[in-house]
Amino acid sequence: MRRGRRWLWLLATLSLSGCTTFVARQIERPGHAGGSFRSLDEMLLKMGFARDTAELPDGVSMAYWIAPPRAYQIKQNFQSQPNGKRGNSFSFTMSFGDGPLKPSPIAIKGSVVLLHPWSMSGTAMMPWGLYFAAAGYKVVMPDLRSQGDSSRAPVGYGPREAGDIAELVRDLQAKHRLPGPLYLLGASYGATVALFAAPQLPGLRGVMALEPYANAADVIRRAPGSGLFGYKWLVRWITPGEINAAIARASRKLDVDLEHVNPADALARTSNCTLILRGNRDVLVSGEALTALSRRSSRASYVEVPGEGHLTLPLRAGRLVPPLLAWMQALPDAGGPCPAFSLPPQAVSPQTSVSAPAEVEPR
C-alpha cells in the first residue's frame, strides 16, 4: 500500500509540476527523515552509541553518533539477486553472536569519521561503525546538512558539507573526544565530501572514498537511469533537456554551480594518502572519471572492486573492512610512500556474507 501511494504521488508530481521541477527538488532537498534506516536508531543506542549535536559557527546544527571501540562480535549476511524489471535487489542482515549488544570497551587505536550517502543519515553507516569500533577505533557518524537530524541548510554537494565536517572534527578534537590518528571514510555523496574535507584537516592520516563522484552535474544526469531517484523507468519520462534545466534551477536556488563542483583541486591539495574505490558494475559513477580524478594526486590510488555496484559497495563493510584496516595500518606517519590496497582472495566473490537486526533494501 505504501509503495502504491508513493507511485501515485510521483505520477501526480510529474503531471502537475513537470519533470524539471521534480528533478530540481530531488537535487535541492536530499532528505530530512533518515530514510529507511530510522528504525536502527534505537539499536545503536542499545549497542553503546551516543547521540549528540554540535552547533557550528555558521549556524548549522549537526547531529551525529559517537561511540568508543568495543569488542563487538559481528556477522553480516549480504544477498543479491535479480528482480525483474527493477534490476538487482539486495538485502543484508547483521547479528551479534552470543555476546551482549553492548560489550566491554577495548583499547583505542585512533578515530574514524564515517560519512553517509545522499538522502540518508549517519545511521546508514552503522555496519561500518560497528566493524571499525570492533577493530579498536572511536567512531563518529554525522548526519550531513539537511539530512537526518541535522538542520535544514542549503546543500553544496561537497564543499559546504566538507566545511561542516572540518568544524565538527575541530570541535571534537578541542574537547579531547577524537583521539588520533584520524581517518575519513565516506560512501558516494559522503565520499566526495571526504575528498573536499581532507585538505582542511591537518594531521589527517588517510582518506577512504567509496564511490565518490568526480562532478556533481554529471552524476545528477546519470541518476534517473541508475535508479537513484527511486524508479529506473523515470529515465523514459525525463529528457536530457529537463535534467539540464533542473541542474540550472537547483544551482540558482542553492547558490552553487553544480556544473563545476569537482573535488579534483581539493585532492591535489591533500597531502595524506587517499584511496578511491568503485564497484566495477557501477552505472552511476564513471570509472574513467575516477581514474582521471585519482591522477590529480601522486598520493591517491584508484581500485575497482569486482562484482559490486554503486548501491552494493557501501553495504559491504564485512567484505572491505579487513583489507581497509591493513591499508590504514600501513599508512606512513608523514610523507612516506602510500601503501597499495588489495582484496584478499577469499573476499573476491560477490556472494561473501556480512550480518543487523533488521533487513534493509534499496528504495
Salt bridges, closest charged atoms under 4 A:
GLU28 OE2 - ARG249 NE 3.25
GLU28 OE1 - LYS253 NZ 3.64
ASP41 OD2 - ARG38 NH1 3.00
GLU42 OE2 - LYS46 NZ 3.68
ASP52 OD2 - ARG177 NH1 3.11
ASP58 OD2 - ARG145 NH2 3.26
ASP143 OD2 - ARG51 NH2 2.59
ASP149 OD1 - ARG38 NH2 3.17
ASP149 OD2 - ARG51 NH2 2.85
ASP164 OD2 - ARG145 NE 2.77
GLU167 OE2 - ARG170 NH2 3.42
ASP171 OD2 - LYS175 NZ 3.27
GLU211 OE1 - HIS310 ND1 3.46
ASP218 OD1 - ARG221 NH1 3.49
ASP257 OD2 - HIS260 ND1 2.70
GLU259 OE2 - ARG221 NH2 2.51
ASP265 OD1 - ARG296 NH2 2.91
ASP282 OD2 - HIS310 ND1 3.07
GLU304 OE2 - ARG278 NH1 2.80
GLU308 OE2 - ARG316 NH1 2.44
GLU308 OE2 - ARG319 NH1 2.56
ASP333 OD1 - ARG205 NH2 3.20
